[in-house]
Amino acid sequence: MNWSTQFHQALPYHEFLTRHGTDAHRQRWQAVYDRIQITDQQRVLLDGFPRKMHLLCIAGTWCGDCVRDGPILQRITEASRTVELRFLDRDERPDISGELSINDGLRIPMVVFLSEDHIECARYGERTLATYRKMAAERLGPACPTGVVPPGEEYLTTVTQEWLNEIERVQLLLRLSPRLRALHGD
């Protein structure tokens, strides 16, 4: 897959919502966006990232998981000088959706993490651990044998941190990459 081409064809957050969302979709995304807070500690971490990275998110404006995670990713990238985010619509790009299927299903949101020169470094998504814990507690009930405990009141804060953890993991992968260290002389 030529991720550079895909990334450059993808849309920034607001353009994605304008092109693919209804007024109701945009209102839902905005309601979550308004609740997301990036802490000072998280800003310091993001400010310390030396490597440019691109996040290509395959999403749908109608998708509840995307309504939660898209605004989180946007807030994170707004707080970073090195992380750039773009969106592709799942239904408009079945070729990419199929490439990123999980357990033989089209899942979203999916993020492809790309280096500064658009080399794939990682894939992450469809749901974070906190989201799966919450779903399991709600759907499997107290008899669930896994001992799952639902996330507390700070659910969005937890999901934001989980996304940030994955972004940091990929940033460290990029920072330690022999190829990029040789390119940058560091």
N, C-alpha and C positions, 0 to 999 in steps of 0.2 A: 504494500500500500504506500502510495506517495503521500505522506502525511503533510508535507509542505504545501502541496496543492490543496489538500482538504482544509488545512488551517486557514489558508488565505481566501478560500471560498466561504468559510464560515463567517458568522455574524457576531459582532459585539452584542453584549447583553441587551441593551435597549432596542437595538435594531431587530434582534431576534424576537423580542416580545412584540414589537410593532408589526413585524411581518407575519408572525405565526399565531399570535394570541388575539383573543377577543377582548373586549373591555373587561369582562368578568375575569378572564385569565390574568390580565395585567393587574387588576385590583388584588387578586390573591397573591401574586408574586410580590407586589408592593407591600402588602400587609406583613409578609414575612420579612422582607428587606428592612422595613422600619423597625423590626424587633431585634435584628442582628447587631451585636456589638462586638467590635474587635478591641480587646483590652490593650492597655499600654504595654504589658509584657509581650503580648502577641505581636504588636507593632514593632517592638525592638527586635524580636526574632526575625520578622519579615524584612526589616531594614538591614539585617545582617546577611541576607542572601546575596552572594556575589554573582551567581550564575543566572543568566536569563533563562527562563523556561516558559513553555507554552502549554496551556491546558486547553484541549479540544473536548468539549462536552457535547455528547449526543443526548438530546432531551426532547421533551414535548411540553408545550405550554399547558396542556390539559392534565398532565401527570402530577399527582399529589406529591410523589417523592421529588420530582423536579421543582415543584413549587417551594419545597423546603430547601433543597440543596442548591438550586440555581442562585438564589439571593445570597446564600452563605458564601458560595464561590465568588460571587461578584464583590461582596464586602472584603473578602480576603485579598482579591487582586487589586481593589482600590487602595488598600493599605500597603501595597508592595510596589516597589519601583522595578522589580525584575520578573514578576509573574504576569503573563498576559493570558486572557481568557477569551475564547470564542465558542459559539454554539452552532450546531447543526441540528436540524429537525429530523427526528427518527423516521417519521413517515415519508419525508421527502428524500431520504437517503437510505433505502433498504439495503444497499450494498455495504455500507458501513455498519448499519445496525446488525446485519447478519454476521459480519466479521467480529463484532463485539458481543455476540450472544453468550449467555451464561446458562448452563444446564439445559441447553437446547431451547432457550427462550429469549425473546427480544426484551432485554431489560434496560431501563433507563432510570436515572441518568447514569451514563458511563463517561468517564474521563480518560482520555489518552494523554499521558504526560510526555511532552516532547522537549528535547534539548534545544538550545539556541539555534541549532542548524536543523531542527525538525526531525531528529532521530528519535524513534520511540524509546522511552525509558521505562514506562510502567503503564498499567491500566488499573483503574480503581473505580468502584462504584457499584452502583445500583442501590445499595443501602449500606450504611455504616453499622458497626456493631451495636451502638446504642439503639438504632432503629430496629434491628432484628430482635434485640432484647425486649424492647417495648412491644413489638408485634407478638412475640412468643408469649409474653405475659398476658396480653389481651386475648389472644386466640387459643392458647393452650391451657390457660387457667392455672390455678394453684396446684393442680395435680401434675403439672409438667415435671418430669423426672430430672430435668437438667439443672434445677436450682436457679433458674433465671429470675433475676430481680429487675423489675421495671426501673427505668431511669427516673430520677427525682424531678423536681420542679424545673430544674435547669436543663431540660431536654435540648433545646436549641443551642445552648451554650456547649453542651457535651458534643453534639453533632458537629458544631463549628470547630471544636478542638480536634475531633477525629479527622475532619478534612484537613485541618492545618497540620496535624501529625503526618498525614500522608504526603502533603506538599513538602514538609521538612525532610521526610525520608528521601524523596526524589531529589531535593536540593542537595542533600549530602551525597547521594549517588553521583550527581553531576559534579559536585565539588571534588570528589575523590576519583573521578574518572581519569585514568591515565591519558586517554585521548584528549580530553579537554584541558587537563593540566599541562600537557605538552603544547597545546594550542595557545594557552594563555601564559605559559612560562611560570606557573606557580605550583 
